[in-house]
Amino acid sequence: MRASRVAASQGVKVAIAEAHLFGGTCVNVGCIPKKLFSYASHWREEFEIAQAYGWTTSAPRFDWPTLLRNKDKEIARLNGVYERVLSVAGVEILRGRATVIDPHTVQLNGKRHTAKHILIATGSRPVMPPIAGREHAITSDDAFHLERLPKRALVVGGGYIALEFASIFHGLGVKTTLSYRGKRLLRGFDAELGERMAEEMRAKGLHVHFGGEPIAIARRKGGDLEVAYSDGPHQETDLVLFATGRKPNSTGLGLEAAGVKLAADGAIIVNKFSATEALRLNCSGS
């Protein structure tokens, strides 16, 4: 969206192909809805603290459908804003999933469109480990559309997405476990930060399980999920959420046929100018 709007503002003729919602991961299944959930989860502590400052409050009651409904309303509002911004900037909006035919041609809804430059900005999607019973688990994207809030939740992962969702569930009153196969949260961040985060989460009553990861999930007769860990223990829960990384949304775009090289995980290989091999070869021959 940003690239389309800026290019259009410089007088470039621009079209954007979008099959779903505007704004990508951040707006629809990332930063914005997650922050709304996070704000909601903080209120329980605020109510408890308020009493120490003289406020008299009745026992608070949380309603999950209300939060979902208002989250959806805000996301719909933002999508409308973004679509209007693109239209005002002069960007042509093409609804549908485009596939790349060659370095200067895409196909969309049976029609071909040509351009001097094609920008691939298709984002990523969450991945789930190939374990038995994975169909019983959800990803972070799915968490924004849960029909009801579970009583117990297991969040798998040690990155910031896992930490955020574990904190959200716990703050909303869900008995939550955070499981990470490593020994410290937030790998790649300062060591002290990861260690302190684990201390604070435990101090708030959230269970943190280090050194093991789920190797199987089974649904029992009563509907509960039984999770078996690689380090031995089993756990019963109502929901398992995997926040164990994301993968580029490059599958089925026709990039390979157009001469674009992809890494093993599907990431597009580019040079220091973010140009693909296909563009370099095409330009050198023209």
PyMOL commands that set and color helices and strands:
alter all, ss='L'
color gray80, all
select helices_A, chain A and resi 2-9+24-29+31-52+64-89+134-136+140-143+160-171+191-203+277-284
alter helices_A, ss='H'
color red, helices_A
select strands_A, chain A and resi 15-18+92-95+99-102+105-108+111-114+124-126+138-139+152-156+175-180+207-210+214-219+225-229+234-237+239-242+246-248
alter strands_A, ss='S'
color yellow, strands_A
deselect
rebuild
show_as cartoon
